[in-house]
Amino acid sequence: MRPLTDLNVSDRRVLVRVDFNVPLTDTLEVADDLRIAAALPTLRYLLDQGAALVLVSHLGRPKGKPEAKYSLRPVQHRLAELLGRPVLFVPTCIGPEAEAVTSHLHPGDVVLLENLRFHPEEEKGDVGFAAALARHAEVYVNDAFGAAHRAHSSIYQLPGQFHETAAGMLLAAEVANAERVLAQAERPFVAVIGGAKVSDKIAVIENLLPRVSTLIIGGGMAYTFIQAQGGQVGASLVEADKLDTARSILAAAAAAGVTVLLPEDSVVADRFAADAATQVMPSAAITSGWMGLDIGPAAVSAAQQAIASAKTVLWNGPMGVFELSPFAAGTLAIGRALADCTAAGGYTLVGGGDSAAAVRQMGLSDRVSYVSTGGGALLEFLEGKTLPGVAVLTQRA
C-alpha cells in the first residue's frame, strides 16, 4: 500500500475514510473514544502538511436511512476536543448541501459528513455512490482498518475514483502488526484464544496451528473442547454441533506438535450473575447446574508459564465473563502476563473487540506491543483472508 508520507497534500482536499463506529451513551455522547483517538496521528499529519480534511465514516447498523441514534454529530464534538480545533458537521454525506461545504474548504479545515450507512448504496458497494463521495476531494486515504473487511462503497469502490490513494497510519500499522504474527513471529509463539463460541474462532485457530508453539484456549469456547474430550461441564456453554470440529482441531494440533492448554480448572457459578454463588472446580468435572464463567487458578498458572517463555504472543478473546467482577481474574491475569512478556522483550499483539476493551480497562494498553482497533477485520486477517480495503489500496499502489 502507498504510505501516507508519499502524498503531496498541500492545499488539497483529502477524503479520509475513518472508523468512527464508536459506542454512544443513552444521552448520545461518545462512550469510548478509542477509535477516534486512533485516527488522530493520520489527521494531524495531513493537517500539518497543509491539507483540508473531509472525513467519512459509518456508525452502527441503520437500515439505509437516517436514524437519530446513529448520527455522527456526537463524534463531531469529541473529535473537535481531541484535535483541538473546530470540526464542521454536515447532516448528509452526498449531494449539493455537502458539496457546498466541501468545495470551499481551506487548508486546516476539517469537516465530518453524516453517517454513510444512512444510504443503502454504501453497504451495496454502489459505484455511483462512490462517485458522489469522490466529488468532495482530490485525494483518498483509508484509515478505517475496522471496516477494511467490508467491500462497501467507501472502502472498495471509492479508491477507484481517485488518481492518488494511500493507507493512513492506523491502517498501515494494523496490517503490519497482523502480518508480523502471521509471517514473522519469533518462536516460541503462543496464541491465547478466548471468547464465547468456538464457531467464531475456528478459521483463526486453523490458520494459526501451523505457526504457533502453544495454543491456550479459554472463555466459554473451552467447554466445547473439554466436552469433546469426554469431560463433564455441567451447565457451561457448549456448542453441541461443534464437538466434532473441536476434536478435529485437537487432532490437528497434536499432529503439528502444538501444545494445547485447556483450562485445568474453572471458576464456576450457580447462575449467570455478579452475585451468584461461586467456587473452583476441575473443568472436566463440573457439577450439574453449575457453569464455568472464568478460568481457575491452576489454568491461570499454566497460561502464565507458557506466556513467560514466549517471544511472540497473540491474544484474542477474554478468558471469562470479565464484565462481571467475580469472573474477571483470569482475563486480568492474562493481560498482566502479556505486559510482563513485553517488558522482557517479547512481542505482544492484543486483538480487537473484548480483548482490547479488557486491556484498556486494566490500564495495560501502553504495556503491550500493540492493541488492535479491529474486531471482525483482524479476525478475518488472522484467518488468512484478503481484506477488500487492503487489496484495493495494494492494487492502486
N, C-alpha and C positions, 0 to 999 in steps of 0.2 A: 504494500500500500504506500502511496505517496505520503511522505511525512508533512506535517503542518508547516514545518520550517522551510519547506521547499516552495511555499507560495509567496507571491508578491501581492499583498492585500492593501497596500497603502491607498487611501482614498477610494476604496472599493467596498461594495456591499457584499457581505458574506452571509449566506444562509447556513445556519448551523442546526443540524438535526440533533437535538439534545434528548436526554431521557429524564424528563421531569415527572415521571409517573410515581409520585410520592403519596404517602398516606395523608389524609386530611382528618381533622377532628370533626366532631359533630357541629362545631361552630364554624366550620370551613376555614380552618387555619392549618398551616403545614405542621404535621405531627412529627415528621422525621425528615430533615433536610440533607441527608447523606448524598443523595443523587444530585441535588442542586450544587452542593459544595464540591462534588467530584468533577463537575464541569467547569469550575472556576479557572483552573490553570489554562485551559484552551481559550476561554472567553477573554481572560486578561491578556494573554499573549496576542490575540488578534487585535484587541483594542490598543495595546502598546504599539502595534505595527501600523496603526492608523486606519483600521477598518471600521465600518459601521456594521452592526450585527442584527440580523433577522433570525430570531430563534423560533423553532417549531418543535412541538412535542405532542405526545398523546398523554392522557391521564385516565386511568380506569377503563371501564368497558361500557361506554354509552352505546346505545343501539343505533348508531348512524345519524343521530340528531342531537341538537343541543339539550343538555340537562344541567341545571344549575350546580348540582352537587359534583359535577365533573369539570367545572370551569377551571382554567389555569390562572384565573385572576389572583387567588391566594398565593400562587407561586410567584407572581409578579412582585408582590410586596416583599416576600422573603428574599428573592433574588436581588432586589434593589438594596436591601440591607447588607447582604453578603458582598455584593460588588462595590458598595459604597458610592453608587451613582444612580441617577434616575433610570427607570426602565419603563418605556412606553408599553401600553397594552392595547391590542386591537381585538374587538369581540368577534372576529371571524379570521379565517386564515387565507381565504382566496377572494378574488373579486375586487371591484372598484374601491370599496371602503378601505380594504387593507392596502391596496396598491397606492392609494392617495397618501398613505403614511410612509410606506417603504420607499417610494420613489423620491422622497425629499429628505432622506437621511443624510447626515453629515458625519465625518469621522468622529468616532467616540460615542455615537448614538447607539442605543440598544432598544430593540422592540421585541416583545413577545407576542406571538399570534395565538389565537384561541385554539383549543383542542382539535387536533387533526381528525380525531375519530368522531367528531360531530358531523363528518361527511362520510357516507358509506364507501365512497370511492377509495379512501385511504386503505382500508383493510382488503379491498378487492384488487389492489395493485393497479389502479387505473392510470394509464399514461396521460390522459387528458388532465386529470387532477394534478399529476406531477408537473405538467407544462404550466398549469395555472400557478403552482407554487414557485416555479422557476422564475417567473416574472418579477419576483421580489429582489433578486440579487444577481451577482455576476460570478460568484464562486460558491462552491458547495463543500461543506465539511460535515462529516458524520462523526459525532462523538457519543452516539447512543448505543453502547455495547449491549445494554439491557434489552434492546429491541432488534439487535442485529440478526437474530434468528428468524425474523419475520420478513417475508417477501412483500412487505407493504409498500405503497406508492412512495412515501417519503424516504424509504430505506433502499429499495431496489430499482424503482423506475426513475426516481428524481436525479440521481447522478448522471444519467444519460442525457439530461437536458443542459449540462454544463460542459464547457471546454476544460475547466480546471476543477478538480476534485481532490480531496485529501482526507486522511484519517485524523481525527482530533487526538489530543494527547491521552485522554482516557481510553478511547477505543484501542489505540496502539499499545498502551500499557496492558490492558486486559488480554489482548491477543498474545503479546509477548510472554506474559506470566503463565497463561494457559499452555502455550507451546512449550514453555520450559519444563513443566511437569510431564507433558506427553512425550517430548522428544529429547530432552536434555537433562533429565532427572539424574542427579548423583545418587548412587546407592550407598547404604540401604534406603529404599524408597518405601515409606509407609503411607497407605491410604486409609483414612478414617471415614467411613461412610455410615451415616445415620438417617434419621427421618422415620416417618410412619410406615411407608409402604415399600415393599420390595419392587413392585411394578414400576415405581418412579425411578429406580436406580439400576435396573437390570442391564441396560445397554452401557451405562457408565462402568459398572463392575466388569462386564465382559471385555470392554476396551482397555481397562486398566490391568487385568490379570497378566498379560504378557510383560508388563512393565514393572509391577511392584514386587517388593520383597515380602511385605506383610500387609494383610487386609484386616482391618479392625471393623467389625460390624456392630452397631449399637442402635438405639432407638427402637421404635415399635417393630421395624422390619426384622430385627434379630429373632423375634419369636417364631416367625415363619421358618427360619433356618433351623432353630432349635427343635421345633416340632417335626420338621422334615427328617431330623436325625433320631426321632423316637422320643424326644423329651416331652414332659407334661408341663404345659404352660398356663394352666388354669384359664382365667378369663382374659388373658392377654390378647392383644391384637394379632390375628393370624389371617393371611390371605390363603385360603384353602386351595384356590386354583393355581397357586404359585409354589406349591410344595415340591413338585417335580422340577420346576425351574431352580429352586434353591438347591436341590440335590445335584443337579447338573453343574451348577456354579461351584459347589464344593468339590465335586469330582474334577472339574477343570482346574481348580486351584491346586489340588493335590498333584495332578499330572504336570503342572507348570512349576511345582516346587515352591508354591506360595504358602506361607503360614497364614492361616485364617484364625483370628481371635474372635470367638463369640463370647458374650458376657457369661462368665462363670456363675455370677450371682446377680441378683436384681433387687432394687428397692420396689416392693410390691405394696399395693393398696387395696382396700376392700371396695373402693369405688373411685370414680374419676372426679376428684375434688381436692382442693387445697387442704381441707380439714379432715380428710379421710384418715382412718387408722392405717399405719404403715409398719412394715417390718422387712427384714432382709431374708430372702430365700434363695436356694440354688435355682438358677434359671431353668434348669431341666426338671425341676420338681416343685413347681408352684402349685399350691393347694387350690382346689376348686373354689371358684368365687373370688379369688384374688388375681390381680392383674399387675404385670410388670410395667412400671412407669419411669424407671431410670436404671442405669447400670449400677451394680453394687460395689462395695469397697474392693473386693478381690478383682473384679473386672477393671476397676479404675487402676489398680496397681499394675496389672498386666499391660494395660494400654500405656501407662506412663513409662514403663520399662522399654517397651518397643519404640516409643517416640523418642526417648532419651538417646537411643543409639542410632537414630536415623540421621541421614544427611538431607533428605527431602521428605516433606510431609504435606499431603493434601487432605484437607478436612472439608467434607460436605455433608451437612445434616447433623442435628443435635442428637445427644445420647439419651435424652429422655424428654419429658414434658417440662422443659426448662421455664416455661411461662409460670408454672406453679412452683413456689419456692421449695416445697419438700422434695421436689424431683429435679432440681437444678444442679445438684452437686456433681453428677457425672459430666455434664456439659462444661461446667466451670473447671473441673479438673483437666479436661482435655484442652481447654483454652490456655490454662496455665502451663500445661506440658508443652504446648506449641511455643509459648513465649520463652520457656527455658531452652527449648531446642534452638530457637532463633538466636538467643543470646550466646549459645555455644557454637554458633557458626553454621547452623543448618538453614535450609531454605524452606519456608512455610507459606503455603497458599491456603487461604480460607475462602471456600466457595460462597456464593451469594445466598440470598434468602435468609433462612433461620440461622444458619451458622454465622453469617455476617452480623445479624442482629444480636446474637448472643455475645460475640466478641466485643461489639460496641457497648453492650450493657455491662460487660465486665471491665470496661476501660482498658482493654488489651489491644486495641486496633493498631497502636503505634509500637507494639512489641512483637508483632509477627511481620513476615516479609511483605505480604500483600493480602489485602482484603478485597475480593471482587464485588462489584456492584450488580453483577448479572446473575439472575436466578436461572431461568429457563435457558438463556443464551449460553451461560457457562456449562450447564448440564449437556446441552447439545454439542458444544465444542469438545467436552470431555468424552462424549460418546463417539467422537471421530467424524461427526457430521460437518459439512461445509456450511458456514453461515452465509445466507444471502447478502447481508450487509458488508461482510468481509470480501466475499467473492467478487461483487461488482466493483468495489474500490480497487481490488487487485487487477481486475480486467482493465479498468480505466487507466491505471498507472502504466 
